[in-house]
Amino acid sequence: MEILSRMGLTVLTTLLSLLALFLLTKLMGTKQVSQMTMFDYITGITIGSAAAELATELEEPLKPLTAIIVYGLAAVAISLLTNKSLKARALFNGKPLILLEDGVIYRENLKKARLDLSEFLTYCRIGGWFDLSQLQTAVLENNGVISFLPKEKDRPATPTDLDLNPKQSQVQTPFVMDGQLMRDNIQEAGKADAWVLQSLQRQGYANEREVLLAVWDGREKLTVFPGKPRKT
C-alpha cells in the first residue's frame, strides 16, 4: 500500500513539474535551439534539471518548484531588460563577431568564438560555401549561427537582376488534411467546399477521403498529395 501511495505521489509531482514547465515556457516564449543565446541555453538546462528533481522529490517538492519559478522569472526579467537596454543586451546576449571580411580571416575573433579553422571551414561547407573567395563577410551571430554575405558577383541572380516581374507567391493554405476538409480555411479564403471537391475530381480523386493533404496557392491552383501511392 505504501508503494502505491509513493507511486501516486510521484505521478502527481511529475504532472506538477510538467505544468510548471508549460506555464513558464508560455511566459518566457518559445525558441528553437538554434535561436537560443547562451543564457537561454543555460537557463533551459537548469530549469529542466529542477523539473526532473521536482518529479521525484516526494519529501519537499516545494523546494525544486520554487527554484523553477525563480529561474523562470529571472529569465523573463532579463529578457525584458535586454529588450530595453543595449548594454544589457550586449552583456547577456553577446555581440556578433566578424570571422571573415573581404578576404581576411580574423584569427583573434575565431579564438573568441572558440572555433578553429577546421570548424570554420566545416560551417562554411554546411552553409553551401566551398570556395571562400566567393564570400565577402562571415559573421558569428550571438546565437551561435554563422551568417554569410557572398560577393555581389557570386550571389544568386534575382528576378530584379533579369528585369523580370513575377507575381508574388502566397503562403499555401491547407484545404484538406488527413482526408478531411478544412472548412474554416476554405471559408476564410473565400472559396466553397464544392470548389475544392471539383478541383479534386479534376485531378482524379473521388472525394477528400482519398487525399492526405491539399494546399491552395492563393490563386486557382490546388496541389494535392494522395493518401496512398496512386497506381500508374
C-alpha positions in Angstrom: 0.0 0.0 0.0 2.9 2.4 0.8 4.4 1.6 -2.6 1.2 2.5 -4.4 1.0 5.7 -2.3 4.5 6.8 -3.2 3.9 5.9 -6.9 0.8 8.1 -6.8 2.7 10.9 -5.3 5.4 10.6 -7.9 2.7 10.8 -10.6 1.3 14.0 -9.0 4.7 15.7 -8.7 5.6 14.7 -12.3 2.4 16.3 -13.6 3.1 19.3 -11.4 6.6 19.7 -12.9 5.1 19.4 -16.4 2.5 22.0 -15.6 5.2 24.4 -14.2 7.4 23.9 -17.3 4.4 24.5 -19.6 3.4 27.7 -17.9 7.0 29.0 -17.7 7.5 28.2 -21.4 4.4 30.2 -22.3 5.7 33.1 -20.2 9.2 33.0 -21.5 8.4 32.5 -25.1 9.4 29.6 -27.3 12.7 29.5 -29.2 14.3 26.8 -31.3 17.7 25.6 -30.0 19.4 27.3 -32.9 17.9 30.6 -31.9 18.9 30.4 -28.2 21.5 32.6 -26.7 24.0 31.1 -24.3 22.0 32.4 -21.3 18.8 30.9 -22.8 20.5 27.6 -23.1 21.9 27.6 -19.5 18.5 28.6 -18.1 16.7 25.9 -20.0 19.1 23.2 -18.8 18.8 24.4 -15.2 15.0 24.6 -15.3 14.9 21.2 -16.8 17.1 19.7 -14.1 14.9 21.3 -11.4 11.8 19.9 -13.1 13.3 16.4 -13.1 14.1 16.8 -9.4 10.6 18.0 -8.7 9.1 14.9 -10.4 11.0 12.6 -8.0 11.2 14.8 -4.8 8.5 13.4 -2.6 9.6 14.8 0.8 9.9 18.5 -0.1 8.6 19.2 -3.6 8.2 22.9 -2.9 12.0 23.4 -3.0 12.5 22.5 -6.7 9.2 24.1 -7.6 10.4 27.3 -6.1 13.7 27.0 -7.9 11.9 26.6 -11.2 9.7 29.6 -10.6 12.7 31.8 -9.6 14.7 30.8 -12.6 11.8 31.3 -14.9 11.0 34.8 -13.5 14.7 35.7 -13.7 14.8 34.7 -17.3 11.7 36.8 -18.1 13.1 39.8 -16.2 16.4 39.6 -18.1 14.5 39.2 -21.4 12.6 42.4 -20.6 15.8 44.2 -19.6 17.7 43.2 -22.8 14.7 44.5 -24.9 15.1 47.9 -23.3 18.9 48.3 -22.7 21.6 47.9 -25.4 24.2 47.5 -22.7 22.3 44.7 -21.0 21.7 43.1 -24.4 25.4 43.1 -25.1 26.2 41.7 -21.6 23.7 38.8 -21.7 23.4 38.0 -25.4 26.9 38.9 -26.6 27.8 40.7 -29.8 28.2 39.3 -33.3 31.8 38.6 -34.3 33.2 39.1 -37.9 35.1 36.0 -38.8 35.9 36.8 -42.4 35.8 40.2 -44.2 37.0 41.0 -47.7 39.4 38.0 -48.0 40.8 38.3 -44.4 40.1 35.7 -41.7 40.2 37.2 -38.3 42.1 34.7 -36.1 41.5 36.6 -32.9 37.8 36.5 -33.4 38.0 32.8 -34.2 39.7 32.4 -30.8 37.0 34.4 -29.1 34.4 32.2 -30.7 36.3 29.1 -29.6 36.5 28.0 -33.3 39.5 26.6 -35.1 40.0 26.8 -38.8 38.7 23.3 -39.5 35.4 24.0 -37.7 35.1 27.3 -39.5 35.6 25.6 -42.9 33.0 23.0 -41.9 30.4 25.7 -41.1 31.2 27.3 -44.5 30.6 24.0 -46.3 27.4 23.4 -44.4 26.2 26.8 -45.5 27.0 25.8 -49.1 30.2 27.8 -49.5 33.1 25.6 -50.7 35.0 28.5 -52.2 35.9 31.1 -49.6 36.9 33.6 -52.3 33.2 33.9 -53.1 32.5 35.3 -49.6 32.5 39.0 -48.7 31.7 38.5 -45.0 31.1 35.7 -42.5 29.6 36.7 -39.1 29.1 34.6 -36.0 25.8 35.7 -34.5 25.1 35.7 -30.8 23.0 32.5 -31.1 26.0 30.5 -32.5 24.8 30.6 -36.1 27.3 31.8 -38.8 25.7 34.2 -41.4 27.3 34.6 -44.8 27.3 37.5 -47.2 28.5 36.5 -50.7 30.3 38.8 -53.1 27.9 40.6 -55.4 29.2 38.7 -58.5 28.8 35.3 -56.8 25.4 35.7 -55.3 22.4 34.0 -57.0 20.6 36.1 -59.6 17.3 37.6 -58.7 14.3 38.4 -61.0 15.2 42.1 -60.5 18.6 41.5 -62.0 17.0 39.9 -65.0 14.3 42.7 -65.3 11.6 40.3 -64.5 8.4 41.0 -62.6 7.0 37.7 -61.3 3.8 37.6 -59.4 4.1 37.5 -55.7 3.7 34.0 -54.2 1.3 33.5 -51.4 1.5 31.3 -48.3 -0.1 28.0 -49.1 -3.3 27.2 -47.2 -4.3 23.7 -46.3 -7.8 22.9 -47.7 -7.6 19.1 -47.0 -5.7 17.4 -44.2 -5.8 13.7 -43.3 -8.8 13.2 -45.6 -10.9 16.0 -44.1 -12.0 19.3 -45.5 -10.6 22.2 -43.5 -13.8 24.2 -43.8 -12.6 27.2 -41.7 -9.6 27.7 -44.0 -11.8 27.3 -47.1 -14.3 29.8 -45.9 -11.6 32.3 -44.9 -10.1 32.0 -48.3 -13.4 32.9 -50.0 -13.8 29.5 -51.5 -16.5 26.9 -51.2 -16.4 23.2 -50.4 -17.8 22.5 -53.9 -14.8 24.3 -55.5 -12.4 22.1 -53.6 -14.3 18.9 -54.4 -14.4 19.8 -58.1 -10.7 20.6 -58.1 -10.0 17.2 -56.5 -12.2 15.4 -59.1 -10.4 17.1 -62.0 -7.2 15.6 -60.6 -8.7 12.1 -60.4 -9.8 11.9 -56.8 -13.4 10.8 -56.0 -13.5 12.7 -52.7 -11.4 14.3 -49.9 -11.0 10.9 -48.1 -8.5 9.8 -50.8 -6.3 12.8 -50.1 -3.7 13.2 -47.4 -3.0 16.9 -48.0 -4.3 19.5 -50.4 -3.0 23.1 -50.3 -4.2 26.2 -52.1 -1.7 28.6 -53.6 -3.8 31.8 -53.2 -5.0 31.8 -56.8 -6.6 28.9 -58.7 -4.2 26.0 -58.1 -4.8 23.2 -55.6 -1.8 21.0 -55.1 -2.8 17.5 -53.9 -0.9 14.8 -52.1 -2.7 11.4 -52.2 -3.2 9.3 -49.1 -1.8 6.2 -50.9 0.6 5.9 -53.8 -1.5 6.0 -57.0 -1.3 3.1 -59.5 0.3 4.0 -62.8 
